[in-house]
Amino acid sequence: MTSGSARTGLSLLSPAFLVMAATLLAPVVALIVMSFWTQSGFEIDRTFTLANYSRLVEPGEGTVWYGIRFPLAYPVPAVLMVKSLAMSLVATICVIGVAWPMAYFLAFRVTRYKAMWMILLTIPFWTSYLLRVFSWKIVLGFNGAINSGLQWLGLIREPLEFLLYNPLAVMITLAHSWIAFSVLPIYVSLEKIDRTLLEAASDLGDSRWKRFRRITLPLSMPGTIAATLLVFIPTVGDYVTPTLVGGPGGTMIGSLVQQLFLRQDNAPMGAAISIVMMLIIAVLVGLFLWLIGYGRIRRRIG
Amino acid sequence: MTRRFDPLFLYAVLFVLFLYGPMLLMPLFSLNDGNFATFPLKGFTLRHYGEMAQNTSMMTALKNSLIVGLGVSVTATALALPAALALTRYRVPAGGAILSFMMLPLVVPSIVLAVGLLIVVLRLLSLPLSLWTVAAGHLMLCIPFGMTVLMSRLEGFDKSLEEASRDLGASGWSTFRRVTLPLAAPGVISSLLLCFIISFDEFVISFFLTGTDNTLPVFLFSQLRFPNRLPGTLALGSLILVGSAVLVIVAEIVRKRGVASDNPGDI
């Protein structure tokens, strides 16, 4: 409904917009500007240069990581970027795989106590991310619940050291932290499916599996895609999880950005890496949407 | 009605156990009479909670978080309500683009937002880091959430009520105060609660933007490195978990009530 003039609308919108411009637009612009500066010691040189970006792709000795060669003079950001993308991807696939049946259960099987199920899934989403990550440290730690529990039961003598401080611990923790977040979008698109379509398919002789593959699954795609992106995008740059449960082997690109800003005093390089990270994520997301034909799906479902 | 056993039900139960299992260890060990989070449990005690209450820096951090959380949730909701009204009730030029821009904090990794804000505060404005800078960062995170909640509420109820009010001669302001606001109230309350929780739990932005005054998550993070502080940390963590859970349940119930009473006859 549009009952008022554009001017009233704009004046109602502008306070929130101005705050967002100051706290969101200005920082992004500042980040871009700073990525073209350089820093040596405590001095920031404000002459415009592409030095940070060219340093990221400058050829050199390089290093090998899991059989992939990185022939770069400063390979750390590239390695961490690829590693972060790979870890987030694995975590995201696990999240969607585990969350999907749960969303299906909520949409098609729950008839009574639906509100209770919804609240059960909403609570973890709103409880401290830091504490959820920390709880995995308690579970997996050297003196943690699994180790002490197994020792108590007499199944192992020495604590298992491989549980914590590695990429696997990071991926498990990421998946657990984001899983509640992904059930709801999938559930919403499943809930919207017109039940008469399913009846029609059955009446016309589709088997249950065929009906699922030809109607339920395609119609759930908007929510499933949204959930995939909602998990993948933020986890690539996550800083809390690798810091708490990753150890030296489980660091990600977010940890490097934090170090460059707060410890190594090379904020311009940190800014350049943040920008490159955002661009890579944006390109990958665009490519993913194009590959699965997102526009077509949206048009068809309306 | 008897139904055959549904394997999906078992799956859902396991899912919820996986979701809550690790988190519930925290309250479990916080009540255990031991200094490590290990099995076997030694016995019930409340002493960790007593030690926590006597930790003054922890209590200061708690107070800081409460102040920032309250201030941010009220400010964010006060800004989000008119914005949500504008986008649902008025024809705003480029409204869709503005909305997409304002929703960006939901998809940009928070470390990028944090370092960007840090540059603006330190280099551009040359301001000292303080709870104010933390609050500014939280405000940016909370406004999109508040707008999402309020817009879905404003789109959810019967707009003919507002038309009727105007047709009967009420001014724009009195239509807002006597029709729109009471109908939007459940949305306003859940926006207040959710913004408070976001601010209260937020870590990454606070970690970058805080000065000498810590918020509770930043304080907690600093404690996680010291094994001997574990029991107090567990006690505090458990209280935060329980507190957040209670707030979410209240917010959900308020929101559900709102949806249920959409029918004008119920008001």
Contacts between the chains, C-beta under 8 A, distances in Angstrom:
chain1	res1	chain2	res2	distance
A	1	B	88	7.9
A	1	B	89	6.4
A	1	B	159	5.2
A	2	B	89	7.4
A	2	B	90	6.3
A	2	B	91	4.1
A	3	B	89	6.2
A	3	B	90	7.5
A	3	B	162	7.6
A	3	B	163	7.5
A	3	B	166	7.5
A	4	B	89	6.2
A	4	B	90	4.4
A	4	B	91	7.8
A	4	B	172	7.4
A	5	B	90	7.2
A	6	B	90	6.7
A	6	B	91	5.5
A	6	B	92	6.3
A	6	B	93	5.9
A	8	B	86	7.8
A	8	B	90	5.9
A	8	B	172	7.8
A	9	B	86	4.4
A	9	B	87	7.8
A	9	B	89	7.4
A	9	B	90	2.8
A	9	B	91	6.4
A	9	B	92	4.2
A	9	B	95	7.6
A	10	B	86	7.1
A	10	B	92	6.0
A	10	B	93	7.4
A	12	B	82	4.0
A	12	B	83	6.6
A	12	B	85	5.6
A	12	B	86	3.8
A	12	B	90	7.0
A	13	B	82	7.1
A	13	B	83	5.0
A	13	B	86	3.9
A	13	B	87	6.8
A	13	B	92	5.9
A	13	B	95	7.8
A	13	B	98	6.8
A	15	B	79	5.3
A	15	B	82	6.7
A	15	B	83	7.4
A	16	B	79	4.2
A	16	B	80	6.0
A	16	B	82	7.0
A	16	B	83	3.7
A	16	B	102	7.1
A	16	B	143	5.7
A	16	B	147	7.3
A	17	B	83	7.1
A	17	B	98	6.2
A	17	B	102	7.0
A	19	B	79	5.9
A	19	B	139	6.2
A	19	B	140	7.4
A	19	B	143	6.6
A	20	B	101	7.1
A	20	B	102	5.1
A	20	B	140	6.4
A	20	B	143	6.1
A	22	B	136	7.9
A	23	B	117	6.8
A	23	B	136	5.5
A	23	B	137	6.8
A	23	B	139	6.3
A	23	B	140	3.7
A	24	B	101	7.7
A	24	B	102	7.9
A	24	B	104	6.2
A	24	B	105	6.3
A	24	B	113	7.2
A	24	B	140	5.2
A	25	B	101	7.6
A	26	B	116	7.9
A	26	B	120	5.2
A	26	B	124	7.4
A	27	B	113	6.5
A	27	B	115	8.0
A	27	B	116	2.8
A	27	B	117	4.7
A	27	B	119	6.7
A	27	B	120	5.1
A	28	B	112	7.9
A	28	B	116	5.6
A	30	B	116	5.9
A	30	B	119	4.4
A	30	B	120	5.0
A	30	B	123	7.2
A	30	B	124	6.0
A	31	B	112	7.1
A	31	B	115	6.7
A	31	B	116	4.3
A	31	B	119	6.2
A	34	B	119	5.4
A	34	B	123	7.3
A	44	B	123	7.8
A	98	B	15	7.1
A	101	B	8	6.4
A	101	B	11	5.5
A	101	B	15	8.0
A	102	B	11	7.1
A	102	B	12	5.9
A	102	B	15	4.8
A	104	B	8	7.1
A	105	B	8	4.5
A	105	B	9	7.1
A	105	B	11	6.7
A	105	B	12	4.7
A	106	B	12	7.8
A	109	B	6	6.2
A	109	B	8	5.6
A	109	B	9	6.9
A	115	B	252	7.6
A	115	B	256	6.3
A	117	B	12	7.6
A	118	B	252	7.3
A	119	B	248	7.2
A	119	B	249	5.9
A	119	B	252	5.3
A	120	B	16	5.7
A	120	B	19	7.9
A	121	B	16	7.9
A	121	B	19	7.6
A	122	B	248	5.8
A	122	B	252	6.3
A	123	B	244	7.5
A	123	B	245	5.0
A	123	B	248	5.1
A	123	B	249	7.4
A	124	B	19	5.4
A	124	B	20	7.1
A	124	B	23	6.9
A	126	B	194	7.2
A	126	B	197	5.2
A	126	B	201	7.6
A	126	B	244	5.8
A	126	B	247	7.6
A	126	B	248	4.7
A	127	B	23	7.1
A	127	B	201	7.1
A	127	B	240	7.6
A	127	B	241	5.5
A	127	B	244	4.4
A	127	B	245	6.6
A	127	B	248	7.7
A	128	B	201	4.1
A	128	B	203	7.7
A	128	B	217	6.5
A	128	B	237	7.8
A	128	B	240	5.8
A	128	B	241	7.4
A	128	B	244	6.7
A	129	B	201	6.6
A	129	B	203	6.6
A	130	B	201	7.2
A	130	B	203	4.7
A	130	B	217	5.1
A	130	B	220	6.3
A	130	B	221	6.4
A	131	B	23	7.2
A	131	B	26	6.9
A	131	B	201	8.0
A	131	B	220	7.6
A	131	B	237	5.0
A	131	B	240	6.3
A	131	B	241	6.3
A	132	B	22	7.4
A	132	B	23	6.3
A	134	B	26	7.8
A	134	B	220	7.8
A	134	B	224	6.2
A	134	B	237	6.8
A	135	B	22	4.1
A	135	B	23	5.0
A	135	B	25	6.0
A	135	B	26	5.6
A	135	B	237	8.0
A	136	B	22	5.7
A	137	B	224	7.5
A	138	B	22	7.3
A	138	B	25	5.3
A	138	B	26	6.8
A	138	B	29	6.9
A	138	B	37	4.7
A	139	B	21	7.9
A	139	B	22	5.0
A	139	B	25	6.5
A	141	B	37	7.5
A	143	B	36	5.4
A	143	B	37	7.2
A	143	B	38	5.7
A	143	B	227	7.9
A	144	B	37	6.7
A	144	B	38	7.5
A	145	B	25	5.6
A	145	B	37	6.6
A	145	B	38	7.3
A	145	B	39	6.5
A	147	B	38	7.9
A	148	B	36	7.7
A	148	B	38	3.5
A	148	B	39	4.6
A	148	B	40	7.9
A	149	B	39	4.4
A	152	B	39	4.8
A	152	B	40	5.0
A	176	B	18	7.3
A	176	B	19	7.5
A	176	B	22	6.8
A	179	B	19	6.7
A	180	B	19	6.2
A	229	B	107	7.3
A	230	B	106	7.9
A	230	B	107	7.5
A	233	B	107	5.2
A	233	B	108	7.8
A	233	B	109	6.9
A	234	B	107	7.3
A	234	B	109	5.4
A	234	B	110	7.1
A	236	B	109	6.5
A	237	B	109	2.7
A	237	B	110	7.5
A	237	B	111	5.0
A	237	B	112	6.2
A	238	B	109	7.1
A	238	B	111	7.7
A	239	B	111	4.9
A	239	B	204	5.9
A	240	B	203	6.1
A	240	B	204	6.6
A	244	B	224	6.8
A	254	B	109	6.9
A	254	B	111	4.7
A	257	B	111	5.6
A	257	B	112	7.8
A	257	B	115	6.3
A	258	B	111	6.7
A	261	B	115	5.3
A	261	B	118	6.6
A	261	B	208	7.4
A	262	B	208	7.5
A	267	B	115	7.6
A	267	B	119	6.9
A	270	B	115	6.2
A	271	B	115	6.9
A	271	B	119	7.0
A	274	B	111	7.4
A	274	B	112	4.9
A	274	B	115	6.0
A	274	B	116	7.7
A	277	B	109	7.5
A	277	B	112	7.3
A	278	B	108	7.0
A	278	B	109	7.7
A	278	B	112	6.1
A	281	B	109	7.8
